[in-house]
């Protein structure tokens, strides 16, 4: 499994640079898209920031990435 996450600080990077931080159960923005999951990712080889990504888990398409800086986790 390989895909690119567009880090808001570093730009597009391979997923290998990130550490998966689990699914976000209650996203701030709820969308009714099938297969779309909200996940935390930690950019361990980049800015060392926590990010929130919207990913379609059936196609591995990353829909959006935003910073989780300043949010309780
Ligand atoms: Zn980054």
PDB file of the backbone (N, CA, C, O) and the ligand in Angstrom, with CONECT records:
HET     ZN  A 101       1
ATOM      1  N   UNK A   1       0.847  -1.186   0.000  1.00  0.00           N
ATOM      2  CA  UNK A   1       0.000   0.000   0.000  1.00  0.00           C
ATOM      3  C   UNK A   1       0.881   1.234   0.000  1.00  0.00           C
ATOM      4  O   UNK A   1       1.735   1.391   0.873  1.00  0.00           O
ATOM      5  N   UNK A   2       0.683   2.100  -0.962  1.00  0.00           N
ATOM      6  CA  UNK A   2       1.479   3.328  -1.048  1.00  0.00           C
ATOM      7  C   UNK A   2       0.617   4.454  -1.580  1.00  0.00           C
ATOM      8  O   UNK A   2      -0.133   4.291  -2.543  1.00  0.00           O
ATOM      9  N   UNK A   3       0.738   5.579  -0.941  1.00  0.00           N
ATOM     10  CA  UNK A   3       0.072   6.767  -1.451  1.00  0.00           C
ATOM     11  C   UNK A   3       0.809   7.994  -0.927  1.00  0.00           C
ATOM     12  O   UNK A   3       1.703   7.890  -0.087  1.00  0.00           O
ATOM     13  N   UNK A   4       0.415   9.154  -1.441  1.00  0.00           N
ATOM     14  CA  UNK A   4       1.091  10.398  -1.101  1.00  0.00           C
ATOM     15  C   UNK A   4       0.174  11.230  -0.217  1.00  0.00           C
ATOM     16  O   UNK A   4      -1.006  11.417  -0.516  1.00  0.00           O
ATOM     17  N   UNK A   5       0.743  11.726   0.880  1.00  0.00           N
ATOM     18  CA  UNK A   5       0.029  12.657   1.739  1.00  0.00           C
ATOM     19  C   UNK A   5       0.584  14.061   1.493  1.00  0.00           C
ATOM     20  O   UNK A   5       1.797  14.271   1.525  1.00  0.00           O
ATOM     21  N   UNK A   6      -0.300  15.004   1.251  1.00  0.00           N
ATOM     22  CA  UNK A   6       0.119  16.381   1.013  1.00  0.00           C
ATOM     23  C   UNK A   6       0.200  17.116   2.349  1.00  0.00           C
ATOM     24  O   UNK A   6      -0.785  17.685   2.819  1.00  0.00           O
ATOM     25  N   UNK A   7       1.377  17.097   2.949  1.00  0.00           N
ATOM     26  CA  UNK A   7       1.583  17.775   4.222  1.00  0.00           C
ATOM     27  C   UNK A   7       1.431  19.280   4.029  1.00  0.00           C
ATOM     28  O   UNK A   7       2.039  19.849   3.122  1.00  0.00           O
ATOM     29  N   UNK A   8       0.625  19.937   4.873  1.00  0.00           N
ATOM     30  CA  UNK A   8       0.455  21.388   4.720  1.00  0.00           C
ATOM     31  C   UNK A   8       1.738  22.166   5.002  1.00  0.00           C
ATOM     32  O   UNK A   8       1.845  23.335   4.632  1.00  0.00           O
ATOM     33  N   UNK A   9       2.711  21.531   5.654  1.00  0.00           N
ATOM     34  CA  UNK A   9       3.974  22.201   5.968  1.00  0.00           C
ATOM     35  C   UNK A   9       5.065  21.853   4.956  1.00  0.00           C
ATOM     36  O   UNK A   9       5.892  22.702   4.624  1.00  0.00           O
ATOM     37  N   UNK A  10       5.074  20.621   4.468  1.00  0.00           N
ATOM     38  CA  UNK A  10       6.204  20.108   3.682  1.00  0.00           C
ATOM     39  C   UNK A  10       5.845  19.818   2.229  1.00  0.00           C
ATOM     40  O   UNK A  10       6.740  19.622   1.407  1.00  0.00           O
ATOM     41  N   UNK A  11       4.567  19.786   1.895  1.00  0.00           N
ATOM     42  CA  UNK A  11       4.170  19.429   0.546  1.00  0.00           C
ATOM     43  C   UNK A  11       3.924  17.935   0.425  1.00  0.00           C
ATOM     44  O   UNK A  11       3.870  17.234   1.435  1.00  0.00           O
ATOM     45  N   UNK A  12       3.773  17.435  -0.810  1.00  0.00           N
ATOM     46  CA  UNK A  12       3.473  16.021  -1.020  1.00  0.00           C
ATOM     47  C   UNK A  12       4.635  15.121  -0.633  1.00  0.00           C
ATOM     48  O   UNK A  12       5.758  15.316  -1.099  1.00  0.00           O
ATOM     49  N   UNK A  13       4.370  14.137   0.217  1.00  0.00           N
ATOM     50  CA  UNK A  13       5.392  13.199   0.669  1.00  0.00           C
ATOM     51  C   UNK A  13       4.812  11.786   0.666  1.00  0.00           C
ATOM     52  O   UNK A  13       3.613  11.584   0.856  1.00  0.00           O
ATOM     53  N   UNK A  14       5.701  10.816   0.445  1.00  0.00           N
ATOM     54  CA  UNK A  14       5.285   9.414   0.489  1.00  0.00           C
ATOM     55  C   UNK A  14       4.798   9.052   1.899  1.00  0.00           C
ATOM     56  O   UNK A  14       5.264   9.603   2.897  1.00  0.00           O
ATOM     57  N   UNK A  15       3.876   8.138   1.947  1.00  0.00           N
ATOM     58  CA  UNK A  15       3.272   7.754   3.216  1.00  0.00           C
ATOM     59  C   UNK A  15       4.295   7.138   4.174  1.00  0.00           C
ATOM     60  O   UNK A  15       4.074   7.110   5.385  1.00  0.00           O
ATOM     61  N   UNK A  16       5.423   6.640   3.629  1.00  0.00           N
ATOM     62  CA  UNK A  16       6.450   6.027   4.476  1.00  0.00           C
ATOM     63  C   UNK A  16       7.074   7.032   5.444  1.00  0.00           C
ATOM     64  O   UNK A  16       7.668   6.639   6.448  1.00  0.00           O
ATOM     65  N   UNK A  17       6.941   8.331   5.146  1.00  0.00           N
ATOM     66  CA  UNK A  17       7.507   9.348   6.031  1.00  0.00           C
ATOM     67  C   UNK A  17       6.628   9.596   7.255  1.00  0.00           C
ATOM     68  O   UNK A  17       7.027  10.287   8.192  1.00  0.00           O
ATOM     69  N   UNK A  18       5.420   9.017   7.228  1.00  0.00           N
ATOM     70  CA  UNK A  18       4.450   9.308   8.271  1.00  0.00           C
ATOM     71  C   UNK A  18       4.205   8.081   9.148  1.00  0.00           C
ATOM     72  O   UNK A  18       4.422   6.942   8.734  1.00  0.00           O
ATOM     73  N   UNK A  19       3.754   8.345  10.352  1.00  0.00           N
ATOM     74  CA  UNK A  19       3.309   7.281  11.233  1.00  0.00           C
ATOM     75  C   UNK A  19       1.802   7.410  11.417  1.00  0.00           C
ATOM     76  O   UNK A  19       1.281   8.485  11.711  1.00  0.00           O
ATOM     77  N   UNK A  20       1.123   6.288  11.237  1.00  0.00           N
ATOM     78  CA  UNK A  20      -0.327   6.270  11.369  1.00  0.00           C
ATOM     79  C   UNK A  20      -0.717   6.455  12.831  1.00  0.00           C
ATOM     80  O   UNK A  20      -0.174   5.793  13.715  1.00  0.00           O
ATOM     81  N   UNK A  21      -1.653   7.351  13.074  1.00  0.00           N
ATOM     82  CA  UNK A  21      -2.031   7.657  14.449  1.00  0.00           C
ATOM     83  C   UNK A  21      -3.441   7.261  14.799  1.00  0.00           C
ATOM     84  O   UNK A  21      -3.936   7.627  15.865  1.00  0.00           O
ATOM     85  N   UNK A  22      -4.100   6.523  13.933  1.00  0.00           N
ATOM     86  CA  UNK A  22      -5.429   6.029  14.247  1.00  0.00           C
ATOM     87  C   UNK A  22      -6.531   6.848  13.620  1.00  0.00           C
ATOM     88  O   UNK A  22      -6.320   7.955  13.124  1.00  0.00           O
ATOM     89  N   UNK A  23      -7.709   6.271  13.660  1.00  0.00           N
ATOM     90  CA  UNK A  23      -8.868   6.918  13.059  1.00  0.00           C
ATOM     91  C   UNK A  23      -9.440   7.970  13.996  1.00  0.00           C
ATOM     92  O   UNK A  23      -9.473   7.778  15.211  1.00  0.00           O
ATOM     93  N   UNK A  24      -9.886   9.076  13.430  1.00  0.00           N
ATOM     94  CA  UNK A  24     -10.565  10.113  14.197  1.00  0.00           C
ATOM     95  C   UNK A  24     -12.055   9.803  14.167  1.00  0.00           C
ATOM     96  O   UNK A  24     -12.693   9.816  13.115  1.00  0.00           O
ATOM     97  N   UNK A  25     -12.593   9.525  15.358  1.00  0.00           N
ATOM     98  CA  UNK A  25     -13.968   9.028  15.409  1.00  0.00           C
ATOM     99  C   UNK A  25     -14.975  10.149  15.181  1.00  0.00           C
ATOM    100  O   UNK A  25     -15.986   9.946  14.508  1.00  0.00           O
ATOM    101  N   UNK A  26     -14.708  11.329  15.735  1.00  0.00           N
ATOM    102  CA  UNK A  26     -15.649  12.429  15.600  1.00  0.00           C
ATOM    103  C   UNK A  26     -14.985  13.585  14.858  1.00  0.00           C
ATOM    104  O   UNK A  26     -14.441  14.494  15.485  1.00  0.00           O
ATOM    105  N   UNK A  27     -15.027  13.554  13.552  1.00  0.00           N
ATOM    106  CA  UNK A  27     -14.364  14.610  12.783  1.00  0.00           C
ATOM    107  C   UNK A  27     -15.108  15.926  12.923  1.00  0.00           C
ATOM    108  O   UNK A  27     -16.325  15.942  13.108  1.00  0.00           O
ATOM    109  N   UNK A  28     -14.368  17.043  12.836  1.00  0.00           N
ATOM    110  CA  UNK A  28     -15.023  18.352  12.921  1.00  0.00           C
ATOM    111  C   UNK A  28     -15.974  18.594  11.760  1.00  0.00           C
ATOM    112  O   UNK A  28     -16.999  19.261  11.906  1.00  0.00           O
ATOM    113  N   UNK A  29     -15.626  18.050  10.625  1.00  0.00           N
ATOM    114  CA  UNK A  29     -16.485  18.211   9.447  1.00  0.00           C
ATOM    115  C   UNK A  29     -16.971  16.825   9.039  1.00  0.00           C
ATOM    116  O   UNK A  29     -16.177  15.968   8.651  1.00  0.00           O
ATOM    117  N   UNK A  30     -18.252  16.619   9.127  1.00  0.00           N
ATOM    118  CA  UNK A  30     -18.820  15.318   8.797  1.00  0.00           C
ATOM    119  C   UNK A  30     -19.302  15.335   7.349  1.00  0.00           C
ATOM    120  O   UNK A  30     -20.095  16.188   6.949  1.00  0.00           O
ATOM    121  N   UNK A  31     -18.812  14.390   6.587  1.00  0.00           N
ATOM    122  CA  UNK A  31     -19.253  14.275   5.196  1.00  0.00           C
ATOM    123  C   UNK A  31     -19.834  12.887   4.983  1.00  0.00           C
ATOM    124  O   UNK A  31     -19.406  11.914   5.603  1.00  0.00           O
ATOM    125  N   UNK A  32     -20.790  12.817   4.120  1.00  0.00           N
ATOM    126  CA  UNK A  32     -21.442  11.548   3.854  1.00  0.00           C
ATOM    127  C   UNK A  32     -20.878  10.896   2.596  1.00  0.00           C
ATOM    128  O   UNK A  32     -21.601  10.643   1.632  1.00  0.00           O
ATOM    129  N   UNK A  33     -19.591  10.633   2.621  1.00  0.00           N
ATOM    130  CA  UNK A  33     -18.957   9.997   1.483  1.00  0.00           C
ATOM    131  C   UNK A  33     -18.622   8.551   1.836  1.00  0.00           C
ATOM    132  O   UNK A  33     -18.001   8.303   2.870  1.00  0.00           O
ATOM    133  N   UNK A  34     -19.018   7.597   1.002  1.00  0.00           N
ATOM    134  CA  UNK A  34     -18.744   6.196   1.306  1.00  0.00           C
ATOM    135  C   UNK A  34     -17.258   5.891   1.247  1.00  0.00           C
ATOM    136  O   UNK A  34     -16.569   6.282   0.305  1.00  0.00           O
ATOM    137  N   UNK A  35     -16.770   5.190   2.261  1.00  0.00           N
ATOM    138  CA  UNK A  35     -15.384   4.753   2.265  1.00  0.00           C
ATOM    139  C   UNK A  35     -14.399   5.779   2.767  1.00  0.00           C
ATOM    140  O   UNK A  35     -13.208   5.486   2.882  1.00  0.00           O
ATOM    141  N   UNK A  36     -14.872   6.995   3.075  1.00  0.00           N
ATOM    142  CA  UNK A  36     -13.950   8.040   3.512  1.00  0.00           C
ATOM    143  C   UNK A  36     -13.768   7.972   5.022  1.00  0.00           C
ATOM    144  O   UNK A  36     -14.732   7.952   5.788  1.00  0.00           O
ATOM    145  N   UNK A  37     -12.507   7.939   5.424  1.00  0.00           N
ATOM    146  CA  UNK A  37     -12.146   7.807   6.823  1.00  0.00           C
ATOM    147  C   UNK A  37     -11.256   8.984   7.221  1.00  0.00           C
ATOM    148  O   UNK A  37     -10.425   9.438   6.435  1.00  0.00           O
ATOM    149  N   UNK A  38     -11.437   9.467   8.438  1.00  0.00           N
ATOM    150  CA  UNK A  38     -10.591  10.542   8.966  1.00  0.00           C
ATOM    151  C   UNK A  38      -9.514   9.913   9.841  1.00  0.00           C
ATOM    152  O   UNK A  38      -9.813   9.145  10.755  1.00  0.00           O
ATOM    153  N   UNK A  39      -8.264  10.245   9.553  1.00  0.00           N
ATOM    154  CA  UNK A  39      -7.142   9.609  10.242  1.00  0.00           C
ATOM    155  C   UNK A  39      -6.129  10.642  10.711  1.00  0.00           C
ATOM    156  O   UNK A  39      -5.982  11.716  10.128  1.00  0.00           O
ATOM    157  N   UNK A  40      -5.429  10.276  11.795  1.00  0.00           N
ATOM    158  CA  UNK A  40      -4.291  11.072  12.247  1.00  0.00           C
ATOM    159  C   UNK A  40      -3.021  10.501  11.664  1.00  0.00           C
ATOM    160  O   UNK A  40      -2.848   9.284  11.601  1.00  0.00           O
ATOM    161  N   UNK A  41      -2.120  11.394  11.231  1.00  0.00           N
ATOM    162  CA  UNK A  41      -0.805  10.992  10.732  1.00  0.00           C
ATOM    163  C   UNK A  41       0.250  11.903  11.346  1.00  0.00           C
ATOM    164  O   UNK A  41       0.062  13.116  11.442  1.00  0.00           O
ATOM    165  N   UNK A  42       1.353  11.305  11.757  1.00  0.00           N
ATOM    166  CA  UNK A  42       2.455  12.060  12.341  1.00  0.00           C
ATOM    167  C   UNK A  42       3.602  12.099  11.337  1.00  0.00           C
ATOM    168  O   UNK A  42       4.079  11.051  10.904  1.00  0.00           O
ATOM    169  N   UNK A  43       4.053  13.304  10.961  1.00  0.00           N
ATOM    170  CA  UNK A  43       5.109  13.430   9.957  1.00  0.00           C
ATOM    171  C   UNK A  43       6.470  13.283  10.640  1.00  0.00           C
ATOM    172  O   UNK A  43       7.136  14.270  10.950  1.00  0.00           O
ATOM    173  N   UNK A  44       6.859  12.046  10.864  1.00  0.00           N
ATOM    174  CA  UNK A  44       8.046  11.759  11.671  1.00  0.00           C
ATOM    175  C   UNK A  44       9.335  12.126  10.939  1.00  0.00           C
ATOM    176  O   UNK A  44      10.324  12.458  11.592  1.00  0.00           O
ATOM    177  N   UNK A  45       9.358  12.078   9.599  1.00  0.00           N
ATOM    178  CA  UNK A  45      10.560  12.425   8.847  1.00  0.00           C
ATOM    179  C   UNK A  45      10.464  13.822   8.234  1.00  0.00           C
ATOM    180  O   UNK A  45      11.240  14.165   7.342  1.00  0.00           O
ATOM    181  N   UNK A  46       9.526  14.614   8.705  1.00  0.00           N
ATOM    182  CA  UNK A  46       9.366  15.948   8.151  1.00  0.00           C
ATOM    183  C   UNK A  46       9.237  16.978   9.265  1.00  0.00           C
ATOM    184  O   UNK A  46      10.166  17.197  10.042  1.00  0.00           O
ATOM    185  N   UNK A  47       8.065  17.607   9.326  1.00  0.00           N
ATOM    186  CA  UNK A  47       7.861  18.723  10.247  1.00  0.00           C
ATOM    187  C   UNK A  47       7.557  18.262  11.668  1.00  0.00           C
ATOM    188  O   UNK A  47       7.465  19.085  12.578  1.00  0.00           O
ATOM    189  N   UNK A  48       7.400  16.947  11.868  1.00  0.00           N
ATOM    190  CA  UNK A  48       7.089  16.379  13.186  1.00  0.00           C
ATOM    191  C   UNK A  48       5.812  17.000  13.764  1.00  0.00           C
ATOM    192  O   UNK A  48       5.732  17.325  14.949  1.00  0.00           O
ATOM    193  N   UNK A  49       4.831  17.149  12.894  1.00  0.00           N
ATOM    194  CA  UNK A  49       3.528  17.655  13.299  1.00  0.00           C
ATOM    195  C   UNK A  49       2.480  16.582  13.075  1.00  0.00           C
ATOM    196  O   UNK A  49       2.615  15.736  12.192  1.00  0.00           O
ATOM    197  N   UNK A  50       1.427  16.630  13.893  1.00  0.00           N
ATOM    198  CA  UNK A  50       0.284  15.755  13.689  1.00  0.00           C
ATOM    199  C   UNK A  50      -0.645  16.356  12.656  1.00  0.00           C
ATOM    200  O   UNK A  50      -0.934  17.552  12.687  1.00  0.00           O
ATOM    201  N   UNK A  51      -1.110  15.528  11.747  1.00  0.00           N
ATOM    202  CA  UNK A  51      -1.988  15.957  10.673  1.00  0.00           C
ATOM    203  C   UNK A  51      -3.284  15.163  10.723  1.00  0.00           C
ATOM    204  O   UNK A  51      -3.327  14.055  11.257  1.00  0.00           O
ATOM    205  N   UNK A  52      -4.332  15.736  10.165  1.00  0.00           N
ATOM    206  CA  UNK A  52      -5.603  15.037  10.002  1.00  0.00           C
ATOM    207  C   UNK A  52      -5.870  14.890   8.518  1.00  0.00           C
ATOM    208  O   UNK A  52      -5.913  15.875   7.782  1.00  0.00           O
ATOM    209  N   UNK A  53      -6.050  13.645   8.081  1.00  0.00           N
ATOM    210  CA  UNK A  53      -6.267  13.379   6.668  1.00  0.00           C
ATOM    211  C   UNK A  53      -7.628  12.742   6.450  1.00  0.00           C
ATOM    212  O   UNK A  53      -8.098  11.944   7.262  1.00  0.00           O
ATOM    213  N   UNK A  54      -8.244  13.107   5.349  1.00  0.00           N
ATOM    214  CA  UNK A  54      -9.441  12.418   4.866  1.00  0.00           C
ATOM    215  C   UNK A  54      -8.990  11.460   3.778  1.00  0.00           C
ATOM    216  O   UNK A  54      -8.440  11.885   2.762  1.00  0.00           O
ATOM    217  N   UNK A  55      -9.220  10.173   3.982  1.00  0.00           N
ATOM    218  CA  UNK A  55      -8.753   9.203   3.001  1.00  0.00           C
ATOM    219  C   UNK A  55      -9.874   8.234   2.649  1.00  0.00           C
ATOM    220  O   UNK A  55     -10.592   7.736   3.516  1.00  0.00           O
ATOM    221  N   UNK A  56     -10.000   7.985   1.351  1.00  0.00           N
ATOM    222  CA  UNK A  56     -10.913   6.941   0.898  1.00  0.00           C
ATOM    223  C   UNK A  56     -10.179   5.609   1.031  1.00  0.00           C
ATOM    224  O   UNK A  56      -9.230   5.340   0.296  1.00  0.00           O
ATOM    225  N   UNK A  57     -10.624   4.782   1.971  1.00  0.00           N
ATOM    226  CA  UNK A  57      -9.877   3.571   2.299  1.00  0.00           C
ATOM    227  C   UNK A  57     -10.040   2.485   1.242  1.00  0.00           C
ATOM    228  O   UNK A  57      -9.310   1.494   1.269  1.00  0.00           O
ATOM    229  N   UNK A  58     -10.966   2.646   0.325  1.00  0.00           N
ATOM    230  CA  UNK A  58     -11.113   1.652  -0.733  1.00  0.00           C
ATOM    231  C   UNK A  58     -10.224   1.961  -1.930  1.00  0.00           C
ATOM    232  O   UNK A  58      -9.786   1.048  -2.630  1.00  0.00           O
ATOM    233  N   UNK A  59      -9.952   3.253  -2.171  1.00  0.00           N
ATOM    234  CA  UNK A  59      -9.122   3.626  -3.321  1.00  0.00           C
ATOM    235  C   UNK A  59      -7.768   4.184  -2.902  1.00  0.00           C
ATOM    236  O   UNK A  59      -6.910   4.403  -3.757  1.00  0.00           O
ATOM    237  N   UNK A  60      -7.549   4.423  -1.585  1.00  0.00           N
ATOM    238  CA  UNK A  60      -6.347   5.080  -1.059  1.00  0.00           C
ATOM    239  C   UNK A  60      -6.172   6.496  -1.579  1.00  0.00           C
ATOM    240  O   UNK A  60      -5.069   7.042  -1.555  1.00  0.00           O
ATOM    241  N   UNK A  61      -7.251   7.082  -2.045  1.00  0.00           N
ATOM    242  CA  UNK A  61      -7.182   8.471  -2.473  1.00  0.00           C
ATOM    243  C   UNK A  61      -7.273   9.392  -1.258  1.00  0.00           C
ATOM    244  O   UNK A  61      -8.221   9.305  -0.478  1.00  0.00           O
ATOM    245  N   UNK A  62      -6.291  10.269  -1.102  1.00  0.00           N
ATOM    246  CA  UNK A  62      -6.289  11.225  -0.001  1.00  0.00           C
ATOM    247  C   UNK A  62      -7.001  12.487  -0.454  1.00  0.00           C
ATOM    248  O   UNK A  62      -6.575  13.145  -1.403  1.00  0.00           O
ATOM    249  N   UNK A  63      -8.088  12.821   0.229  1.00  0.00           N
ATOM    250  CA  UNK A  63      -8.940  13.922  -0.212  1.00  0.00           C
ATOM    251  C   UNK A  63      -8.455  15.257   0.348  1.00  0.00           C
ATOM    252  O   UNK A  63      -8.516  16.280  -0.333  1.00  0.00           O
ATOM    253  N   UNK A  64      -7.977  15.242   1.582  1.00  0.00           N
ATOM    254  CA  UNK A  64      -7.506  16.490   2.171  1.00  0.00           C
ATOM    255  C   UNK A  64      -6.582  16.167   3.333  1.00  0.00           C
ATOM    256  O   UNK A  64      -6.685  15.108   3.953  1.00  0.00           O
ATOM    257  N   UNK A  65      -5.675  17.099   3.619  1.00  0.00           N
ATOM    258  CA  UNK A  65      -4.794  16.989   4.784  1.00  0.00           C
ATOM    259  C   UNK A  65      -4.735  18.367   5.428  1.00  0.00           C
ATOM    260  O   UNK A  65      -4.543  19.375   4.748  1.00  0.00           O
ATOM    261  N   UNK A  66      -4.901  18.396   6.746  1.00  0.00           N
ATOM    262  CA  UNK A  66      -4.769  19.668   7.444  1.00  0.00           C
ATOM    263  C   UNK A  66      -3.984  19.447   8.735  1.00  0.00           C
ATOM    264  O   UNK A  66      -3.830  18.317   9.199  1.00  0.00           O
ATOM    265  N   UNK A  67      -3.504  20.519   9.291  1.00  0.00           N
ATOM    266  CA  UNK A  67      -2.703  20.431  10.495  1.00  0.00           C
ATOM    267  C   UNK A  67      -3.601  20.213  11.712  1.00  0.00           C
ATOM    268  O   UNK A  67      -4.704  20.752  11.797  1.00  0.00           O
ATOM    269  N   UNK A  68      -3.096  19.404  12.655  1.00  0.00           N
ATOM    270  CA  UNK A  68      -3.802  19.210  13.926  1.00  0.00           C
ATOM    271  C   UNK A  68      -3.153  20.018  15.032  1.00  0.00           C
ATOM    272  O   UNK A  68      -3.478  19.835  16.205  1.00  0.00           O
ATOM    273  N   UNK A  69      -2.241  20.909  14.678  1.00  0.00           N
ATOM    274  CA  UNK A  69      -1.515  21.685  15.660  1.00  0.00           C
ATOM    275  C   UNK A  69      -2.479  22.491  16.515  1.00  0.00           C
ATOM    276  O   UNK A  69      -3.361  23.179  16.002  1.00  0.00           O
ATOM    277  N   UNK A  70      -2.299  22.394  17.813  1.00  0.00           N
ATOM    278  CA  UNK A  70      -3.133  23.165  18.719  1.00  0.00           C
ATOM    279  C   UNK A  70      -4.420  22.502  19.111  1.00  0.00           C
ATOM    280  O   UNK A  70      -5.170  23.028  19.932  1.00  0.00           O
ATOM    281  N   UNK A  71      -4.693  21.330  18.522  1.00  0.00           N
ATOM    282  CA  UNK A  71      -5.918  20.629  18.862  1.00  0.00           C
ATOM    283  C   UNK A  71      -5.619  19.518  19.848  1.00  0.00           C
ATOM    284  O   UNK A  71      -4.561  18.893  19.777  1.00  0.00           O
ATOM    285  N   UNK A  72      -6.522  19.270  20.752  1.00  0.00           N
ATOM    286  CA  UNK A  72      -6.357  18.189  21.716  1.00  0.00           C
ATOM    287  C   UNK A  72      -6.511  16.858  20.996  1.00  0.00           C
ATOM    288  O   UNK A  72      -7.362  16.703  20.120  1.00  0.00           O
ATOM    289  N   UNK A  73      -5.687  15.916  21.375  1.00  0.00           N
ATOM    290  CA  UNK A  73      -5.733  14.702  20.636  1.00  0.00           C
ATOM    291  C   UNK A  73      -5.981  13.483  21.418  1.00  0.00           C
ATOM    292  O   UNK A  73      -6.036  12.389  20.856  1.00  0.00           O
TER     293      UNK A  73
HETATM  294 ZN    ZN A 101       5.329  17.784   7.216  1.00  0.00          ZN
END
